[in-house]
Amino acid sequence: MLTKITPASIITTVINDVTENDSDKSFTPTGRWQIISARVTVTSTATVGNRQLYMRILDGADVVYEAKAGATMPASETNTYLFGSGLPFDTAFAGNIIHVPLPACLTATPAFTIQFEIDPAIAASDDMLIQMLAEVY
């Protein structure tokens, strides 16, 4: 775990979800989180179809922010998605990695939900592992 203490805040791992067999995961911030980066590793099942990964911030049922990868993922692959400020918007995987930019200072509070979702949900048993780093206030 990476941890850095700064005045009135701490940079730390806020999500370390390694539960398998889930193509849709949601998290509620426990405080004010300024999202620095997220690493999402997806292993797709053999069920045929292209998958698109989204990161969303929801206010109830309303989407207030959405980022999606620039390429889809087929069946029977493992790919890593790197979300972060200042990253390029990749339109193809390179070495099974793709970059997805986030705006600087993207912040969520306990009033919001952070969601990672594979859409369309081709196989609910696709594996999605998530680590997120944020500055917490």
N, C-alpha and C positions, 0 to 999 in steps of 0.2 A: 504494500500500500504506500502510495506517495502522499506525504503530508508536508505542507509548508505553512507556517504561521506568519500572518501579516497583521498589522493593527486592525482590530475589529473584525477580522475575517480569517478563514483558514482554507487553504486549497487542499482538497482531499478527494478520495474515491467515494462517491455518493451512491453508486450502483455497482454491484459486483454480482450479477445474476447469472448463475451457471446451471439453471434448471433447464433440462432438455424437453423436447416434444411440445413446443409451443411456438406458434408463428405470430403471436400477438401478445405483447407485454406492455403493461402500463405501470407507472410509478408516480407517487405523489411526493413532491418535495417536503422535507421535514422542516424546512426553513426557507430562506431566500437563497436560491441556487443560481449563480451566474455560470452557465455551462461553458466549460473550456473545451472538452472533447468527449467523444463517445467512440468506442470500438465495439462493433457488432460483428460477430462471426456467425454465419448462417451455413448450415449443412442441409441441403435439400434431399428429400426422399427420392425414390425412383419414380414417383408419380409424375407423369409427363405434364409439362406446362412451364411457362416462363413466369418467374416471380419478380415483383418489384418491391423494394424495401423503402418504407417511409418512416420519417421521424416527425411526429406532430406534437404540438402543444395545444391542449384542449382546455376550454373554459366551459365546463359542463359537457354538453354534446357539440359545442361549436368549436371548429378548428380555427385557432388564432395564428398559428404558424405551421408551415409544412415544408419539409425538405425531402426530396426523393433522390435516390441514386440515379446516375445518368445512364445506367445499363440494367437490363434484366438478367436474371440468373436462371439457367435451365435446371432440369432434374439431375440428381446424383452428382452434385458439386459442393465444395466447401469454399466459401469466399469470405473475405473480411472487408467490412465497410468502415472507413475512418471518417468521422464527422468532426469538423473543427473550424474555428475562425481562421481565415487566411489560406485555407486549402483551395486548390484548384477544383473546378467542376469536371471530373473525369467522365468521359462518355463510353469508356470501355475498361474492363478489368486488366490490370497489368500484374502478372504474377499472382493472380487471385486476390488482388487488392484494388479497391476503388476509393477515391476521395470524394467527399461531399462537403461543400462549404457551409458554414453557419455564419450568421451575422455576429459581429463583435458585440459583446455585452448582452447576449441572449440570456434572459433571466426569467426564472419561474419561481412562484411562491406556492405555499400549500393550497391556494385557491385554484391552482391549475393541475393538470395531469400531463405527464410526459409519456408519449406512446410510441412504441416501435412496432410496426405492423408490416407483414408481407401481404401484399394485395395484388392480384386476387389470392385468396386463401386456398391454394391448390391442395395442400396437405397440411392439416393441423399439426401433424407430427414432425414437420420440419423443425430442426433444432436452431435456436437463436440464443447465443450467449452474449451478454452485454456488460461492458465496463464503462462507467462514466466518471469523468473528473470534473469537479466544479469548485468554484470559490463560494464558500458558504458564509453567510452573514447572520 
